[in-house]
Amino acid sequence: MKVLSNVPPLFLTALRRSSLHGMVIRVAVAHSLLCMIMSYIAAAGITEDRKNPLFRTTRGRSGELTGNSLLQSDVWRMIRRRALAAGIKTEIGCHTSRATGITAYLKNGGKLEIAQQMAAHESARTTGLYDRRNDEISLDEVERIGI
């Protein structure tokens, strides 16, 4: 994602990103997320730096942003550090967040076909792999085992 593609007019609530196949996809986002991204752009001082990556590396531990895009491995390490700091020992990553978002959307009455469009999946079957609604087994259900 480039900064330029994420500075929307006031009425726009979408981001543009590249897909695995190199296509540019417009993705609708919640107003609160758009506000967070706009705050990040302002705080990072990259409002005028519109052709460089939105999410960038830093010079060492200085906090100074470079013009280099974050690598997938950088993002994974950042998520792991924050998860461990929060006491989460399970290995999580970007797809964990994607599954959480899709599951929350479906739990709130969303349709699988719309989730498929939002995730830019070619098949609803692929989107279904991210649906974790059936993974939750309540303690009451486990107590029915009655050993």
N, C-alpha and C positions, 0 to 999 in steps of 0.2 A: 504494500500500500504506500502510495506517495502522499505527502502532505497536501498537495494540490487537489487531489481527488477527494479530500475529506474536509474541505472548507466550504460548507454548503450555504446556499442562500437561506434566509430565515425559515422558509416554508419547507425545505427539503429535510427529510429524516432518513437518509440512506447513505451508505458507504459504497465505494467501488473497490473491488478487489479482483485479483487475477485468479483464475481457476487453475487446476492441474493441467488443463489443456491449453492454457495461454489466453483463454477468453476473459474479457472483463465482465464481471458480474456485479449488478447493483443489488445490494442487500439492505433491506429495511432494518432499521434499528430503533429501539425504544428511545424516547426523548431523554431519559435519564442517562443512557449510555452516550448519546450524542453530546450531551452537556459535559460529561466526564472527558470525552475525547477533545472537545474544544478547550476545556480547562487545561488539559495536558499540553496541547499545542501552544497555548498562551504561556504556561509556566515554563515550558522547555525553551521558549524564545524562538520557535521555528515557524512562526506565522508567515514570515516573508520568504522562508526557505522552501518554496513550494514544490520543487522538483526532486528533492531528496526523500529518502524513506521516512515514513511516519514513525516507525519503531526502530531505534538505532542503538548501536553499541556505545559504550562509554570508554574513555581513555583510562585504563586501569580501574582503580577504585575512586578516581577523582570526581565522578559524577558528571564530567564534561562530555556532552554528546559529540559523537563523530558524525560523519556523513555516511557511515556504513550501516547497512541493514542488519538487524538482528538475525542470526542464523537459527534454524529450528532447534539445534542443540543448545543454543544460548537460552531460548525460551523454555525448553524443558528443564534446564538446570535452575532457572529462576523460579519456575513453578514448584520444583522439588524443594528448594530452599524455603520458600514461603509455606509450603505444606508442612515441612518438618518443624518450622518455627511455630506453627499453629497446633502442633502435636499430632498431625496426621502421618502415620507410618506407612500407609498403603502407597505404593508407587502410582502417582497420578500424573497426567499430562494434559495436553491440549484436547485430546479426544474425550477425556473424562469430563472436561467442561462442556464440550459439544454434546455429549450424551446427557449431561445434567440439564442443559438448556432445552434440548428436544423433549426430554421426559417431563420437565416442568411445563412446557407448552402443552403437551398432550394431556397432562393431569388437569390443566386448567381449561380443558374442553376444546383444545385445538385439534385440527384435522391432520391426519398423517400426510395427505396430499399437499397441504400447505407447508407442513414441516419439511417435506421433500423439496419444495421450491426454495424455502429459506436456506436449506443446507446445500442447495445446488447439486442434489443427487439426481442421477438419471433414472434411478429406480426407487420406488417406494420400499422395495425389499431392503435396499441399502439403508434407508432411513430407519426402517424397523429394527435394524441391528443396534441402533443407538437408543431405542426405547427401553428404558429400565423399569417401567411400571410393574412388571411381573417379577422383578428381582426382590421385591420387598416381602419378606415373610414375617408376619407378626409373631410375637412371643406367644400369643394365644394359640396360633396355629401349631407352633412347635410343641406346646403343652398337650395337644391332642394325641401325641404319639403314645403317651401313657405306658412307659416301660416300667 
